[in-house]
């Protein structure tokens, strides 16, 4: 990948055969296992721990601690330059970081199993903080490896694989962990999750240097390199698209569970319904995004996904309609998560196009951190707006944000070709 490349890539695959060959190859297996592994832990932190802790009588204020600790992920840009600059244990770039992160994540998960979330809240919180940090280290390394492994023509399907892995991992860590907890208890559940986090270990050890996965360049990566990346021509325009899109997506997704609660769904039904349908249809949406990138330019595919996300806000607005049957709600969830999977995959692909090989972890993490923070702002503001003006107004704000992002993406210079 050219280091000067930024934004839109006009490169397109020639047909389904390249996609099938990619899916059958080592790169797809490595990326899928990496993202399944790291999102198992985050799914457990974001969804399973709060549900389990609440069932054991923990207060909502105490449960909020776990969400605060999960914010560690948005700070990964702070250590990404160090990971770009230093490569422990030698070998292919980032392999040492991945091995260390896998072992530490499994160890933190195992340690958590020995403490009760109510009687030993402080110890569990410390373990969760370690899980979030080591998972973020793994994420930086995995993103950097993906940038180096995937040439432009493979990034659509590559990011679809990554999105699918994240959704599957979140499904296992959230819904799977809750179900396992009810059957075998806290300790056995965490032992199982710890074992699953080691899933990619063999594939990581098989990593080899190559044309895309070269050794670390001689030029040292510094924090100043991030600022030069953010301010280089074309990047600010792309960041405008990214933050507006993430604001809209954050506003939409924050409203889903409260609307289901107001409709009368219990917590178990919501957890299983959103986790299951979110994973299944999010994966299908990611696959659709890969097809879009195969047939259209980056710009056209991204605009199409953003327009779909805006349009799918309309059926979500009927979640709280008393007359809506459960099967109708499931259809609405399926449509929403399909659009979400398409849009997040499209955004991740263009983010990858912006990254330089020598600082892949820093470049991707800086974009991710900015987008994640704005997405959280969108979630917070949407909930406040819904409280004052109702769900329809809040959803309309999210839809308008996605529409505005599509307009910005269409503008001249917003997304450049390498």
C-alpha positions in Angstrom: 0.0 0.0 0.0 1.3 3.4 -0.9 2.1 5.5 2.1 0.7 8.5 0.4 -2.6 6.8 -0.2 -5.5 8.4 1.5 -9.2 7.7 1.3 -11.0 6.3 -1.7 -9.7 3.3 -3.6 -11.1 2.7 -7.0 -9.7 -0.9 -6.9 -12.4 -3.5 -7.3 -12.3 -7.3 -7.3 -13.1 -9.0 -10.5 -15.7 -11.4 -9.3 -16.8 -13.9 -6.6 -13.8 -16.2 -7.0 -11.2 -13.8 -5.4 -13.6 -13.4 -2.4 -14.0 -17.2 -2.1 -10.2 -17.7 -2.3 -9.7 -15.1 0.4 -12.2 -16.7 2.7 -10.5 -20.1 2.3 -7.1 -18.7 3.0 -4.9 -18.1 6.0 -5.5 -14.3 6.2 -9.2 -14.8 6.7 -8.7 -17.4 9.4 -6.2 -15.3 11.2 -8.4 -12.1 11.2 -11.5 -13.9 12.1 -9.9 -15.7 15.1 -8.3 -12.5 16.3 -11.5 -10.5 16.3 -13.6 -13.3 17.8 -11.1 -13.6 20.6 -10.8 -10.0 21.6 -14.5 -9.3 21.4 -15.4 -12.2 23.6 -13.9 -10.2 26.5 -15.5 -7.0 25.5 -18.9 -8.7 25.1 -18.5 -10.1 28.5 -17.7 -6.7 30.1 -20.3 -4.7 28.3 -23.3 -7.1 28.5 -22.7 -10.3 30.6 -21.1 -8.8 33.7 -23.8 -6.1 34.1 -26.6 -8.7 33.7 -25.0 -11.2 36.1 -24.1 -8.6 38.7 -27.6 -7.1 38.6 -29.1 -10.6 39.1 -26.9 -11.0 42.2 -28.2 -7.7 43.6 -25.5 -5.2 42.6 -26.7 -1.6 42.4 -26.9 0.3 39.1 -24.2 2.8 40.4 -21.8 -0.1 41.0 -22.6 -1.7 37.6 -21.8 1.7 36.0 -18.1 1.1 37.1 -17.8 -1.6 34.4 -19.0 0.6 31.6 -16.5 3.3 32.8 -13.7 0.8 32.7 -14.6 -0.2 29.2 -13.8 3.4 28.1 -10.2 2.3 28.2 -10.7 1.0 24.7 -11.2 4.6 23.4 -7.7 5.5 24.8 -5.8 3.0 22.8 -4.4 5.7 20.6 -2.1 6.6 23.6 -0.2 3.4 23.4 -0.5 2.7 19.7 2.6 4.6 18.7 4.7 2.6 21.2 3.4 -0.6 19.6 4.2 0.7 16.1 7.7 1.7 17.3 8.7 -1.3 19.4 8.3 -5.0 18.4 8.9 -7.4 21.3 10.4 -10.8 20.7 11.3 -10.0 17.0 9.8 -11.8 14.1 6.9 -10.4 11.9 5.6 -7.0 13.0 3.1 -7.1 15.8 3.3 -10.8 16.4 5.0 -10.3 19.8 2.2 -7.9 20.8 -0.5 -10.3 19.8 1.1 -13.2 21.7 1.6 -11.1 24.8 -1.9 -9.7 24.7 -3.5 -13.2 24.2 -1.7 -14.6 27.2 -2.5 -11.5 29.4 -6.1 -11.5 28.4 -6.6 -15.1 29.2 -4.8 -14.6 32.6 -7.0 -11.6 33.5 -10.1 -13.6 32.6 -8.9 -16.5 34.8 -8.1 -14.2 37.7 -11.6 -12.7 37.5 -13.1 -16.2 38.0 -11.8 -16.4 41.6 -13.7 -13.3 42.8 -17.4 -12.8 43.3 -18.7 -9.7 41.5 -20.7 -8.6 44.6 -18.5 -9.6 47.5 -15.2 -8.6 45.7 -16.3 -5.8 43.5 -12.9 -4.0 43.7 -11.0 -7.1 42.6 -13.4 -7.9 39.8 -13.1 -4.3 38.6 -9.3 -4.6 38.6 -9.5 -7.8 36.5 -12.0 -6.1 34.1 -9.6 -3.1 33.7 -6.8 -5.5 32.8 -9.1 -7.3 30.4 -10.1 -4.0 28.7 -6.5 -2.9 28.5 -5.0 -6.1 27.1 -7.9 -6.4 24.7 -7.2 -2.9 23.4 -3.6 -3.8 22.9 -4.6 -6.8 20.9 -7.0 -4.7 18.9 -4.3 -2.2 17.9 -2.0 -5.0 16.8 -4.8 -6.8 15.0 -5.8 -3.6 13.1 -2.2 -3.0 12.2 -1.7 -6.5 10.9 -4.9 -6.2 8.9 -3.7 -3.0 7.3 -0.4 -4.7 6.3 -1.9 -8.0 5.2 -4.8 -6.6 3.0 -4.1 -4.9 -0.3 -6.8 -2.4 -1.4 -8.7 -4.9 -3.4 -9.1 -7.3 -0.4 -10.1 -4.7 2.2 -13.8 -4.9 1.6 -14.0 -8.6 2.3 -11.2 -8.4 4.9 -13.2 -5.9 6.9 -16.3 -7.9 6.5 -14.4 -10.8 8.1 -13.3 -8.6 10.9 -16.8 -7.3 11.6 -18.1 -10.8 11.6 -15.5 -11.9 14.0 -16.3 -9.1 16.4 -20.0 -9.8 16.3 -19.5 -13.5 16.9 -17.1 -12.8 19.7 -19.6 -10.4 21.3 -22.3 -12.9 20.9 -20.3 -15.6 22.7 -19.0 -13.2 25.4 -22.5 -11.6 26.1 -25.3 -14.0 25.3 -23.2 -17.2 25.5 -21.7 -16.2 28.9 -25.1 -15.4 30.4 -26.5 -18.8 29.3 -23.4 -20.6 30.5 -23.6 -18.8 33.9 -27.1 -20.0 34.5 -26.0 -23.6 33.8 -22.5 -24.0 35.2 -21.9 -20.9 37.4 -19.4 -17.9 37.4 -16.1 -19.7 37.7 -16.6 -22.4 35.0 -18.0 -19.7 32.6 -14.9 -17.6 33.0 -12.6 -20.6 32.6 -14.4 -21.3 29.3 -14.0 -17.7 28.1 -10.3 -17.7 29.0 -9.8 -20.8 26.9 -11.6 -19.3 24.0 -9.5 -16.1 24.1 -6.5 -18.3 23.2 -8.2 -19.4 20.0 -5.9 -17.6 17.6 -2.6 -18.6 19.2 -1.6 -21.2 16.7 -2.4 -18.9 13.7 -0.4 -16.1 15.3 2.6 -18.3 15.7 2.4 -19.2 12.0 2.7 -15.5 11.0 5.5 -14.9 8.5 6.9 -11.7 7.0 5.9 -11.0 3.4 5.3 -8.3 0.9 2.5 -6.8 2.9 3.5 -7.9 6.3 7.0 -6.5 6.3 9.3 -5.9 9.2 9.0 -2.6 11.1 10.5 0.3 9.0 13.6 2.0 10.1 11.9 5.3 10.7 10.7 5.6 14.3 7.1 6.2 15.0 6.4 9.1 17.4 3.3 10.8 18.7 4.0 13.7 16.4 3.4 11.3 13.5 -0.2 11.1 14.6 -0.7 14.8 14.3 0.9 14.9 10.9 -1.4 12.1 9.9 -4.6 13.9 11.1 -3.6 17.1 9.4 -2.3 15.9 6.1 -4.3 16.8 3.0 -7.7 15.0 2.7 -7.7 13.6 6.3 -9.7 16.4 8.0 -12.4 16.1 5.3 -12.6 12.3 5.9 -12.7 12.8 9.6 -15.7 15.0 9.2 -17.5 12.2 7.4 -16.4 9.7 10.1 -17.4 11.7 13.1 -20.8 12.7 11.7 -21.5 9.1 10.7 -20.4 7.7 14.1 -22.6 10.3 15.9 -25.6 9.1 14.0 -24.9 5.4 14.5 -24.3 6.0 18.2 -27.5 7.9 18.5 -29.5 5.1 16.9 -28.0 2.1 18.8 -28.3 3.7 22.2 -32.1 3.8 21.8 -32.7 0.2 20.9 -32.7 -1.4 24.4 -34.6 1.3 26.2 -37.3 1.1 23.5 -37.6 -2.6 23.9 -37.9 -2.2 27.7 -40.7 0.3 27.2 -42.4 -2.2 24.9 -42.4 -4.8 27.7 -39.4 -7.1 26.9 -37.6 -8.4 29.9 -33.8 -8.2 30.3 -33.1 -11.8 29.3 -35.2 -11.5 26.2 -33.5 -8.3 25.3 -30.0 -9.6 25.9 -30.6 -12.8 23.8 -32.6 -11.0 21.2 -30.2 -8.2 20.5 -27.1 -10.3 20.9 -28.3 -13.1 18.6 -30.0 -10.9 15.9 -27.2 -8.4 16.2 -24.6 -11.0 15.4 -26.5 -12.9 12.7 -27.7 -9.9 10.8 -24.7 -7.8 11.5 -22.6 -10.5 9.8 -25.0 -10.6 6.9 -24.7 -6.8 6.6 -20.9 -7.0 6.7 -21.1 -9.5 3.8 -23.3 -7.2 1.8 -20.8 -4.4 2.3 -18.0 -6.6 0.9 -20.2 -7.2 -2.2 -20.7 -3.4 -2.5 -17.0 -2.9 -2.4 -16.5 -5.5 -5.1 -19.0 -3.9 -7.5 -18.7 -0.2 -6.7 -16.1 2.4 -5.6 -15.4 3.1 -2.0 -17.3 6.4 -2.2 -20.4 4.8 -3.7 -20.4 1.9 -1.3 -20.0 4.1 1.8 -22.7 6.5 0.7 -25.1 3.6 0.0 -24.5 2.1 3.4 -25.0 5.5 5.2 -28.3 6.1 3.3 -29.5 2.6 4.3 -28.7 3.3 8.0 -30.7 6.6 7.8 -33.7 4.9 6.2 -33.7 2.0 8.7 -34.3 4.6 11.5 -37.9 4.7 10.3 -39.0 1.2 11.3 -37.1 1.5 14.6 -39.4 4.3 15.6 -42.2 1.8 15.9 -40.5 -0.3 18.5 -42.6 1.2 21.2 -45.9 0.8 19.4 -48.1 -1.2 21.7 -49.7 -3.1 18.8 -46.4 -4.4 17.3 -46.1 -8.1 17.6 -42.8 -9.7 18.7 -42.2 -11.2 15.3 -42.5 -7.8 13.8 -40.0 -6.5 16.2 -37.6 -9.2 15.3 -37.9 -8.3 11.6 -37.2 -4.6 12.5 -34.1 -5.7 14.5 -32.9 -7.8 11.6 -33.2 -4.9 9.2 -31.5 -2.5 11.6 -28.5 -4.7 12.4 -28.1 -5.5 8.7 -27.7 -1.8 8.0 -25.4 -1.4 11.0 -23.1 -4.2 9.8 -22.9 -2.7 6.3 -22.1 0.8 7.6 -19.5 -0.1 10.2 -17.8 -2.4 7.7 -17.8 0.4 5.1 -16.4 2.9 7.5 -13.7 0.5 8.7 -12.6 -0.2 5.1 -12.1 3.5 4.3 -10.3 4.0 7.7 -7.9 1.3 6.6 -7.3 3.0 3.3 -6.1 6.0 5.2 -3.4 4.1 7.2 0.3 4.1 6.4 2.2 0.8 6.7 4.9 2.2 8.9 2.4 3.5 11.5 -0.7 1.3 10.9 -1.6 0.9 14.5 -1.4 4.6 15.3 -3.2 5.7 12.2 -6.1 3.3 12.6 -6.4 3.8 16.4 -6.5 7.6 16.1 -9.4 7.3 13.7 -11.1 4.7 15.9 -10.7 6.8 19.1 -12.1 9.9 17.5 -15.0 8.0 16.0 -15.7 6.1 19.3 -15.8 9.3 21.4 -18.1 11.0 19.0 -20.3 7.9 18.9 -20.6 7.9 22.7 -21.6 11.6 22.6 -24.3 10.7 20.1 -25.6 7.9 22.4 -25.7 10.3 25.4 -27.4 13.1 23.5 -29.9 10.8 21.9 -31.0 9.4 25.3 -31.4 12.9 26.7 -33.3 14.0 23.6 -35.6 10.9 23.8 -36.3 11.7 27.5 -37.4 15.3 26.6 -38.8 15.0 23.1 -39.5 11.3 22.6 -37.9 8.5 20.7 -39.1 9.7 17.2 -37.2 13.0 17.5 -34.1 11.3 18.8 -34.1 8.7 16.0 -34.7 11.5 13.5 -31.6 13.2 14.7 -29.5 10.0 14.2 -31.0 9.6 10.7 -30.2 13.2 9.8 -26.6 12.7 11.0 -26.2 9.7 8.7 -27.7 11.6 5.8 -25.3 14.5 6.4 -22.4 12.1 6.5 -23.5 10.7 3.1 -23.6 14.3 1.7 -20.1 15.0 3.1 -18.8 11.8 1.6 -20.1 12.9 -1.8 -18.3 16.3 -1.6 -15.2 16.9 -3.6 -12.0 16.0 -1.8 -13.9 14.3 1.1 -12.5 10.9 0.1 -9.4 10.7 -2.1 -8.1 7.9 -4.3 -4.6 6.5 -3.5 
